[in-house]
Amino acid sequence: MATAPIPDSSVTTSILSDGAVTSIKIDPETNGYVNVRSYGAVGNGIKDDTVAIQNAINAGNAKNKVVIFPPGVYKVSSGRMRNPSILDWWCLRIPAKTNLSFEAGSKLVLAPNPPSDTRVLVILNASNITIAGTLEIDGSASTVKTAVNDQLHGLFISSSQNITIESVYSHDCYGDNIFIGGTEEIPSVNVHIGYARCETAGRKNFVVHFVDQLHVNRAVLNNSRGGAPGFTGANSLDLEPDVFKGTRSFYQRFDSLTTIGFGNDLSAGLTDAIARLWTLDIGSLDMRVSGSVSPALLSYGLTLKINHLAIRSTDHKASFGLQTIYSQFIDIASAKFDGIGGPAIYTAFNAAGGKPRLHIGSLGMYGSGSTLASGVRIDGGDLYVGTIDAQDLTGNTLHLFTTESDAMATVDNMIVRNSGTNQVVLVSSYGAAKPSLRLNNVAVFDTRAVKVKRILEFETLIGMQGTSLGTLYNPYSLPEWFSTYGNFKRAIRLTGGAVLPAVFIVEGSPEGVVTAPVGSLAMRTDGTAQATFYVKESGSAASGWKAK
């Protein structure tokens, strides 16, 4: 005798015993769901389920019902894979106002040896889409027999709005595991991902293109085995709008981001105008890099805000921890660099764009076994650091090399432990460029058998004249200042300005050497009776100093 269909709402989970069949399983379109199995999808990883799944998605969209993917491996292919005369490069395309739900144990697997431009799950020119559960995409990168272009992606979102994804795990895609963007005129807007996990991309794990109001709660990106065709490692996060013209502003936010592999590459443009319009905001960025001599984090042409930054080079190969060139606005509350094979931070001015500007609350730099680790090098740019804590660096803690005239570096507190070979701080300049370096409180501790040779070293007179020093704590009696070439008399400003009276420490008489306003004071380190303390009583240049 045939069993009559169970009508909607005739049973509830409170009536059914644990493990019993529910109405959703009996009728896949009951209670607002469409089951891809009911449209012919098998989910055994062998049969091509593309057409069946797309039919289910279209039906769910038309009926305003959630499309569910029960546990299974769903093999998919692009239109051109099934028929070379078809130009459809996507496997599954999600129309506007679609809701998908992936049950635990379900995943999409790209058919072997996909052609160029194949993308697994595509949201293109669509809006108001939600994906619940964990969307897993396997890009089958190991099956690619010939090198195709890098436009072979897992999750591809372009020129779409109001997209919500609970969780996505995309891996082994020959191009990018996740790509989110569009055009400057029609970007993606308001894309929210709760959890993003990416592994082993032939190109990059996660690409941020033209997308505004992107919000990712948690992302873990591991590309230590990425990089087609060799798959020996590659970068993870890539911010790369093609040609940003600055017609509007863009903002992206990652609450927590962990990357493993070669590092990350962030660039939106070159100039101040562009950099002010593009903001990447990261709550916590934890980077573990290895396998490459490239910079761990290369960033320029945007506003970069990071609350907590940690970069560790596990094999000491990374040439820089953070490298920034052209215009850049960087605001970091706290940063830690560990085991870098070169400067922890390197900034450079470039005439084609602008100069970097860095504001860091607390900065820790640790050698951790690297024989090439050093601190901050500034080849043009502005730097403010609240506190520097440097330990076990082979090179200097701060190297200021001024290549353009309006560069300024300020460090409120610098604590250096067992760091440096020749010097702790090195100041130099190029041409007529005038550096401005302010060290407010410096403490140097060195318990090594072979200690650093000196604390402050100046390669140019103009470099020394642009430096001012607050307090210097030197319990190990290290040489405190040195001029590299010995062709100028040493004089350090302690306080004051170019118009207001200043206070100097000088070697030898300041007369004819130190330019300062009337009323300035100079204390001579090698003076004698009545020739140790000087007052600038007249003149506007270096003359008019009187010994007292």
Secondary structure, 3 states (H helix, E strand, C coil): CCCCCCCCCCCCCCCCCCCCCCHHHHCCCHHHEEEHHHHCCCCEEEEECHHHHHHHHHHHHHHCCEEEECCEEEEECCHHHHCCCCCCCEEEECCCCCEEEECCCEEEEECCCCCCCCEEEEEECCEEEEEEEEEEEECCHHHCCCCCCCCCEEEEEECCEEEEEEEEEEEEECCCCEEEECCCCCCEEEEEEEEEEEEEECCCCEEECCEEEEEEEEEEEECCCCCCCCCCCCCCEEECCCCCCCCCCEEEEEEEEEEEECCEEEECCCCHHHHHHEEEEEEEEEEEECCCCCCCEEEECCEEEEEEEEEEECCCCCCCCEEEECCEEEEEEEEEEECCCCEEEEEECCCCCCCEEEEEEEEEEECCCCCCCEEEEEECCEEEEEEEEEECCCCCCEEEEECCCCCEEEEEEEEEECCCCCEEEEEEECCCCCCEEEEEEEEEECCCCCCCCEEEEECCHHHHHCEEEEEEECCCCCCCEEECCCCCCCEEEEECCCCCCCEEEECCCCCCCCCCCCCCEEEECCCCCCCCEEEECCCCCCCCEEEC
